[in-house]
Amino acid sequence: MMRQRSNVFSAACTIVLLSCLHPAGAFLQSRCTRSRCANHHLQSWKERRPISNTSNCAPSKPSLDPSASALHAVNFVSPLLESGYPPAVLEAEQCRDLGISNPKPLLLYLPGFDGTLVAPFLQFPELGTIFEVRGMEVPMDDRSTFQQLRDTVVEHLASEGPDRPVFLMGESFGGLLTVEVALELQSSTSTGRGSKATNLCGIVLVNPATCYLRSSLADLGPKVAALPDWRYPIGVASLLPLFVDDFGLSQLLLILSSKALPSVIDTPAREAYMGRTAFSLPNKLKFMPKDTLCWRLEEWLTTGNTRINGREDKMKRVLSSLPVLVLAGEEDRTLPAVDEAQRLQGILSDCSVHYVDGAGHAGTCGSRVDIAALMRNRFSLLRREKDAATGGAVSSYPDGFMIAEGDNGRMSMKEEAASGKGEYFGMTARYDGSVGLGLSPLKYWSHDLFRRWVSALPGAR
């Protein structure tokens, strides 16, 4: 009974995580670090400096105190290392000990306007079989402008050198920022500007907010930001229906009852990772202040759309050789995602679109999709040659480096998950065949399922 109650509590935390409350006002803000094996430790990348306040979100918006809030405080993190996911930590330890950079391609995730890595967290372990997964986090007190965010990402990628394959994945606002970053990187490459070229090999846009000015959020968001303080939490709650879909809760109940799991959560280590992430939320969730909502609606979304709109000819010209994958939630009520995917496909010459069945805005990179499989299918660089003798992928990694979790090469969602109906779409039976009782939370931090990342060996200098 105690174990069942623990599982219920764990699943309840997961419900909080996956029910997409964070885009509507309660957002995760965590202590962040940047993962780079080449430096033999997990570095922190943070810059904080005053910037001017120029937001005009709404006539009655609260004034910002530059001395307290006007900061540039962006962090680049390794979510799998932070969570102690064993395969990622084992590979990072090898890089540290060998004194090499991570030989896998880099996937950099750019988040929605909540600034967190919550939305796609289920996808990270499977993506980690292909990439070193990294993400950008932006804390609530950050007051970076759209252009500053672009420059920060470009600067971060410049440190990777010209040979390492880099992929960008941007969700919602992050999709808008990804387009801007890609334009900057590809323009720099074509004109020879910059001391180092970034080897950008493809981008993934998930419900990109390049259509924000035509959205329900553009209509309702500024009105909520302009509410009196006492009404603001109620206004935030009123935005929730924009972000959810019809299947999120029922799929969470499947997890809660241990009847099924998302198709990409198919090992004990991945289930423990999911549970640890859920348990971490009570200490990490923070409510988005009104000034932050106002700033991000105006300085990020409105300014970003103003910059992108009218530049379709440049997008077509500069991004002509860049493969693009657009994921659109069929039930997105926040943005006209399906229409925007079709519009972008008409602009970008090498663009494919995947519509995520039944997914709302915040659920498009949740349990109803297998993003790693879609990326393997879309980007030929990610398809590894098979060894005829073993059936596994041929290794092209440096001597002494061994991947800790094999790339299965899957290029579509598992058949069981793809054939599921309603809440069962994207879900599969538990990997251990059990029903009614999942992995005990007592095992989430067990020796086999959790491995703490140590950036330097004891006694090392």
N, C-alpha and C positions, 0 to 999 in steps of 0.2 A: 504493500500500500504506500509506504514512504517513497519507494522508487517511482511508483506511478505518479504520485503528487509532484515529485521532482521533475518528471518528464512533462507534466502538465505545465509547471511553472516555466520550464525551458521553452516549451512550445508557445506559451503566452508571450514570452519575450520576443520570440520569433514573429508572432502576430504583430506586435508593436513595430518590429523592424520592417516587415513585408507589407503591412497594410497601407504603406505609403503616406503616413502622417507627416513625414519629414518635409516633403515639398510644400505642404500647406502651412508650415509654421514651426514645427518642432524639428530642429535640425541637429545632426550629429556634429560635434566639434571635438576633435581629439588631439592629443599630443602627437606630433608627427615627426617622422624622420625620413631621410632620403636614402634609398638603397643603392650603393655602388660597390660591387665587389672589388673593383680595381683599386680602391683606396684602402682596402683591408679592414674597413669598418663601416658601420651604418652611419652615414653622415647626416647632419641636420642642415637643411638648406632653408634659410629664412632671412628675409630682408625686411626691416621695419623702418619706414621713414615717413615724415609728415607729407601729406599731399593736400592740395586745395579742395574745398568743397564747392562743387558747381551744380549740384543736383537741383532740378526743378520738378520733382515727381508730382507734387500737387501743391496748390496754394496753401493748404493748411498743414503741410508736413512739418514734423518737428525739426528744429534747427539742430545741426550736428556740432559737437564740440571738437574742433580740430585737435586740441591738445590731448583729448582722451581717446578719440576714435579714428582720426584720419591717419591710417597706417597702411603700409604695404607689407603684408605678412603671409605670403604664399608659401606653402610647404609641398615638397614632392616626397612621396612615401612609397614604401613597398608594403602593401596591405597583407600579403601572405607572410612576409617576415614578421611584421608586427603582431600577427595573430599566432605565431609559432607553428605555422603549417609545415610539418616535417619535410616534405620533398623540397620546398623552397629553401628552408634553412640548410638542409644538407648540401644543396647546390651552392648556396652562398658560402658555406664553410669551405667547400672545395676551392672556390675562387679566391677566398681569403688566404688559404694555405698555399695555393699555387702562385699567388701574386698575379692573377689575371683578371681581366674584365669578364663579366658574364658573357659567354659566347652565343647565347640565344639572341634572337631579335628582341628589340625593345617594343613593348606596347605601353603607350602613355595614355591613360584615361583622363579626360577633362570633364569635370562634373557639371551637373545642372546648377541652377542659381542658388541652391542650398549649399553648394561648396563642399559637399561630402562625397565619400565613396560608398554610400549605402546602397544606391539603386542596383548596381550590377554585382554585388558582393558574392552572390551565388555562382556567378560565372568565373570568378577569378581562379579557383583551383584548376578547372579544365583549361582555361587560357594559359595557365602556368606550365602546362605540358609543352606549349609551343614557344612562349615568350618569357622574358623577364617582365613581370607585370609591375607597373608603377602608376601612381595616380597623383593628381594635383588636389590639394585640400586648401580651402580658403576660409579662415576663421571668421566669426561673426563681426569682429571689430575691424576687419579689413575694409579699406576704402580705395582699393585699386580701381583705376579707370579701365575701360575696355582695352585701350591701346597699351596700357601698362601690363595687363594680363597677357596680351599677345607677346609683348617684348620679353616678359619673364619666361614664357614657354620657349620662345625661340632661343633665348640665352641658355636655358637649361639643356635644350637639345644640342646646342653647339658643342657642349663638352663631350658628347658621344663620339665625335670624330666623323669623318666622311664615309667610312666603310660599313659601319654597323647598320643593318636594316632597322628602320624605325617605322612603326605604325601608330597612328593616332586614332583614338575612339572618343568621340564626344557625344554626350547625352544632353538633349534639350539645349540649355544655354551653352553647354560644352560643345554641342554640334555647331552652333553659330561661331564660337571661338575657334573651333577646329578649322572651319573654312577660312577664317581670317589668318590663322597661323599658316595653313597650307599655301595661301596666296603669297604670304610674306616669304616663306621658305622657297617656293618654286620661282618666285620673281627673283630672289637673290641668286638662285642657282643659274637661272637663264641669263642674268646680266653680269654674273661674276662678282656681285657685291658680297662683302663679308669674307672673313679670313678662313672660315671653315664651312663647307657645305654639309647640310644634313641629308642623309640618305633616306628620304621619305619615300616609302614604298607603297603606301596605301592609307586610306582613311575610312573610318566607319562612322556614320552619322546616325544617331538614334533619336528619332523624333526631333530633328534639328529645329532650333528656335529661330531659324532664318525667316520664319513666317510669323514671328511674334506680333507684329503690328496688325495682323489680320486675325488675331486669336481672341478667345474668351478671356484669357488671362490679362491681355492688354486692356480689355474693357473693365474687368472687375478688380484687378490687382491694385491700380492706383487709388481706387475708391476705398479699398480696405486700408491702404497706407495712410489715407487722409482722415481716418476715423479718430475720434477722441480716444485717449488712452484707455478709458474704461470699457469702450466698445471694441477695441482692437482685437482682443482674443476671440470674441464672438465672430468678428469679421473674418479672422484667419480660419476659424472652423468652417465658415460658410464656403471657403474655397475648396474644402476637401473633396466634394463630389467631382471637381474637375480632374482629379488625379487618379481616382480609383476606377476599378472595372467590376464586372459582375462575377468574376471568378476568384478574385484574390482571397476573400474570406473562406470560401468553400475549399480552395486548395490548401489553405492553412489548417483547416479542420482535418483534411486528409493527413497532413503531417502530424498534427496533434494526436490523432488516433493511431498513428503508425501504420496507416493503410497504404500510404504511398510516399514517395519522396520526389523532388524535382529530378529530372533525368540526369542532370550534371552532378548531383550529390549521390554518388554510387559506391562509396567506400566508407569504412569507419572513420578514417582520417578526415574525410570531407564532411561527414555528419558532425564530428566533433568540432571542426572549424566553424560550421554553421551555428552550433550551439554556443561556442565561445563568443562569437560575434553577437548573438542575441543577448547573452548574459552581460556583455559589456555596455549595453545601451543605457541602463539606468544611471551610470556614472558619466556618460558622454553626451546624452541628449541635452540640447539647450534650445530654448525658444528663440525664434528669430525676432529681434527687436524691430520696432516700427521703422527706425531710421535705416536699418540695414535693408529691410524690404524695399523701402523707398529708393535707396541708393542703387540697389541691384536692378530694380525695374527700369530706372531712368538711365543710370550710367553704364549698365551692362547691356540690358536687352534693347532698350530704345536706341541708345547710341550705336550698338552693334548692328542693329537692323538698318539704321540710317546709313552706316558705312557700306553695308553689303548691297542694299537696294540700289539698283541702277548700275551695278558693276557686272551685270551678267555677261557682257562681252569679254571683260577681263577674265572672269571665271572660266569661260569657255576656252579662251586662248591660253591662259597660264596653267590651268589644270587639265589640259587636253590629254596629257600623257600619264596622268595619275589615276590609278584604279580607285573607284569609290564604291562603297557598299552603304546603302541607306536602309535602315530598319524603321518601319512605321507601325505603330500600334493601331490596329483597326478600330479600336474603341477609344482613341485618344480624344478627350473632351477639353484638354488644356490648349492644344494647338491643332490646327488643321493638318495633321501629320501626313495623312494619306495624300491629300491634294499637294502638299509641299514635296513629298517624295516624287510624285509625277512631274512636278515643275522642275525639280532639280535634275531628273533624268533627261528632260528635254534640253537642259542647259549643258550638262557635263557629258562629254562624248564617251567616257568609259565608266558609266555608272549603272550599277545593278540595284534593284529594289527587292526587299523581302518584307512582306506584310505579316506581322505577328498576330495570329488568330486570337481574337477576343481580348487583346491586351489594351489596357488603359495607359495613360501617359507614364506613370511611375512603374508600371509592371512590364513594360516592353522589354527590359533586359533582366527580367526575373525568371520565373520557373517555366514560362511558356515559349522558351527559345533556347537554342544551343548555339551561342555566338561563336565559339571556337570552331564548330563544324561549319558554320556559314562562312567563316573567314578562310578556312582551308579550301572550301569550294570556290570562293571568290578570288583568292590571291594565290596564284600558282607557286609563288616563292615558298609558301608554307607547306606545300605537299612534299613530304620527304620520300626519297627513293627507298623502296623496300629491299631488304636483304633476302635473296632467294632461298637461302638455307634456313634462316631463322624466322622469316616472316616479319621481323621487326624492321624499324627504320635504320638505314645505313647511317652510321655515326660520322659526322664531319666536325666533331668537337676536338679541342686540343688534347694532347696526350695527358693522361692523368685525370681528366674530367669525365665524369659519368653522370648521365641524367638520372635523377632520382625517381621520376615518374614518367613512364613511357608515353609517347604521343601515339594514340590509337589510330590516327589517320582518318577518323570519321569525318565525312563531308556532309552529313545530314543528321537530323535528330534521330535518336534511337527509334526503331520501328514501333515498339510498344507505346512510346510517348507520342509519336506522331499520329498514331491511329486512335488515340484516346478522344473521347467526346466530352464537351463541357469542361468541368473542373478536372477531368482526368487528362486533358490535353497537356502534354509536356511533362506528365508525371509517369513514374514507373513503380512497380512493386519494389519493396525494400530489397536491398542487395543481400540481406541475410535471411530473407523469406519469412521473417516474423511479422505478426499482426497483433496490434494492441499494445505493444511495448517496444519502444525504441531504445536507442543507445542511452545508457544511464549517464546523466550529467556528471556523475562521479568519475567517469572515464574521460571527460573532455580534456582534462589536464594530465592524463596518464602518460607514462613514459613512452608508450608506443604511438600515441596520438597527438602529443604536444612536444615541441622541441624549441626551447628558448634560444633566440639568436644572440650570440655573443660576438661583438664586432672585432675583438682582439683576444688572442690567447692569453691566459694568465701569465704575467711576467713579461709579456711582449712590450716593446717600446715603439 
